[in-house]
Amino acid sequence: MFDKLMKLSKFLPYEKYILETSLNINEVNKRLFENVESEVYSFFPSWKYSYKIVFQGTVWENGFSISRRIAGRNDFSPVSTGAIFTNNGKTYIEVVAKPGQFAIIFMCIWMGFVSLVFIGALLLAILHPSKRAFTIILIPTCMLLFGYGLTMGGFGSETDAPKKFLKELLEATEVTAL
């Protein structure tokens, strides 16, 4: 099941990975607390402000939820949620990265509406075949492709930063399985 999901994640804005570190849980938590700032909600982001700490979010005893601070807006950038645990004397961090809730809800509504328009245009083209009916199908098809491209592009452009940050901060390596 996990392998099938990982194959699908190439086509979905979702990434799951496990990091292994020799640090203990207390040291991992300490480093995260020191390097992740509380989230600041602002409708108008500051492009001129230089952030001292690049990641924002919440850190709790055995987990975290972080996202990268960027100048400008990218609602599709990943929110990385992690669980910290030990196994056989080593500390593991299981991380799941996906877009924020607003982006997921917005894209579900967008894709759902455009899919209904696409189905309607497809039925129109089948029931009343003409050149014009088939060209009408292109509009919702392009809108679906644009929505998918926007989601994957916005997510994909930011996925490496949290992984690199966590690897460097926690002196960790990525493992495939426990």
MARKOL-931230 format. One line per 2 residues: number of its first residue (from 1); their letters; for each residue x, y, z of C-alpha. Coordinates in steps of 0.001 Angstrom, whole numbers, plus 500000, padded with zeros to 6 digits. Layout:
BEGIN
NUM	a	X Y Z ~ ...
This chain:
BEGIN
1	mf	500000 500000 500000 ~ 502793 502437 500951
3	dk	504650 501693 497700 ~ 501545 502407 495618
5	lm	501010 505690 497449 ~ 504634 506693 496860
7	kl	504248 506005 493127 ~ 501132 508172 493072
9	sk	502902 510978 494955 ~ 504812 511791 491767
11	fl	501499 513007 490350 ~ 500027 514473 493551
13	py	501260 517308 495779 ~ 502281 514924 498556
15	ek	505631 513716 499857 ~ 506451 511358 502714
17	yi	509931 510529 503956 ~ 511741 509300 507070
19	le	514899 510863 508476 ~ 517288 509084 510847
21	ts	519540 510954 513282 ~ 521896 510028 516074
23	ln	520560 512912 518218 ~ 518176 512064 521039
25	in	514567 513287 521077 ~ 515324 516117 523524
27	ev	518117 517486 521292 ~ 515904 517226 518195
29	nk	513117 519143 519962 ~ 515590 521747 521259
31	rl	517007 522391 517785 ~ 513541 522661 516274
33	fe	512364 525072 519004 ~ 515425 527269 518389
35	nv	515091 527347 514598 ~ 511339 527548 513976
37	es	509421 530746 514707 ~ 505735 530947 515570
39	ev	503474 531546 512597 ~ 502628 535150 511849
41	ys	499417 535573 509864 ~ 499404 538524 507518
43	ff	497268 539059 504460 ~ 499888 541389 502987
45	ps	503340 539767 503141 ~ 506416 541929 503452
47	wk	508756 541544 500493 ~ 511441 543789 501960
49	ys	511754 542119 505356 ~ 514706 539787 505754
51	yk	513721 536889 508007 ~ 516311 535745 510542
53	iv	514585 532379 510879 ~ 513464 530934 507572
55	fq	510840 528486 508859 ~ 507663 529157 510772
57	gt	505187 526862 512421 ~ 504521 524941 515591
59	vw	506796 522578 517468 ~ 505488 520321 520227
61	en	507056 517590 522347 ~ 507263 514802 519757
63	gf	506318 516529 516537 ~ 506106 519680 514473
65	si	504318 521426 511644 ~ 506487 523856 509671
67	sr	506455 525832 506442 ~ 509059 527983 504777
69	ri	508776 531756 504952 ~ 508988 533274 501527
71	ag	508790 536796 500181 ~ 505487 536960 498380
73	rn	502730 534401 498296 ~ 502682 530717 497441
75	df	499682 529059 499024 ~ 500726 525773 497431
77	sp	504075 525593 499236 ~ 504317 522510 501442
79	vs	503435 522336 505094 ~ 505701 519665 506581
81	tg	504259 517785 509529 ~ 506545 515447 511410
83	ai	506464 512887 514180 ~ 509602 512203 516231
85	ft	510164 508738 517723 ~ 512947 506365 518723
87	nn	513576 502804 517614 ~ 516591 500662 518555
89	gk	518474 503601 520055 ~ 518110 505858 517008
91	ty	515802 508800 516550 ~ 513529 508911 513521
93	ie	511520 511780 512105 ~ 508612 510795 509858
95	vv	507661 513778 507702 ~ 504622 514316 505496
97	ak	504648 517348 503196 ~ 501495 518570 501483
99	pg	499917 521933 500598 ~ 498092 523872 503293
101	qf	494408 523293 504005 ~ 493283 526447 502190
103	ai	495031 525387 498976 ~ 493595 521860 499160
105	if	490030 523094 499749 ~ 490330 525754 497030
107	mc	491672 523288 494464 ~ 489001 520684 495304
109	iw	486302 523294 494674 ~ 488066 524553 491515
111	mg	488675 521089 490074 ~ 485171 519921 491026
113	fv	483474 522863 489321 ~ 485633 522658 486203
115	sl	485121 518875 486062 ~ 481344 519392 486043
117	vf	481709 521904 483198 ~ 483960 519416 481367
119	ig	481393 516610 481759 ~ 478646 518921 480507
121	al	480734 519958 477492 ~ 481605 516323 476792
123	ll	477934 515304 476900 ~ 477107 518214 474595
125	ai	479794 517085 472145 ~ 478543 513480 472215
127	lh	474826 514274 471910 ~ 475214 517114 469372
129	ps	478435 516454 467467 ~ 479873 519449 465695
131	kr	483209 521225 465396 ~ 482105 523906 467840
133	af	481076 521378 470518 ~ 484489 519755 470466
135	ti	486295 523098 470686 ~ 484188 523947 473753
137	il	485730 520900 475478 ~ 489144 522570 475179
139	ip	488254 525359 477622 ~ 487555 523190 480703
141	tc	490398 520846 479687 ~ 492844 523764 479677
143	ml	491431 524995 482993 ~ 491931 521543 484552
145	lf	495490 521361 483240 ~ 496200 524904 484460
147	gy	494905 524091 487967 ~ 496955 520905 488111
149	gl	500075 522665 486813 ~ 499660 525535 489272
151	tm	499310 523131 492188 ~ 502216 520882 491206
153	gg	504466 523788 490207 ~ 503854 525745 493412
155	fg	504314 522644 495551 ~ 507255 521184 493650
157	se	509238 524434 493659 ~ 509318 524435 497471
159	td	509539 520745 498481 ~ 513311 520457 498707
161	ap	513824 523368 501134 ~ 512155 521821 504232
163	kk	513832 518451 503637 ~ 517269 520092 503284
165	fl	516619 522260 506359 ~ 515673 519267 508511
167	ke	518590 517151 507272 ~ 521126 519885 508052
169	ll	519570 521001 511341 ~ 519156 517496 512755
171	ea	522276 515991 511151 ~ 520002 513388 509605
173	te	519985 511074 506625 ~ 516985 509868 504680
175	vt	516056 506213 505094 ~ 513678 504190 502951
177	al	512158 502019 505689 ~ 512587 501174 509364
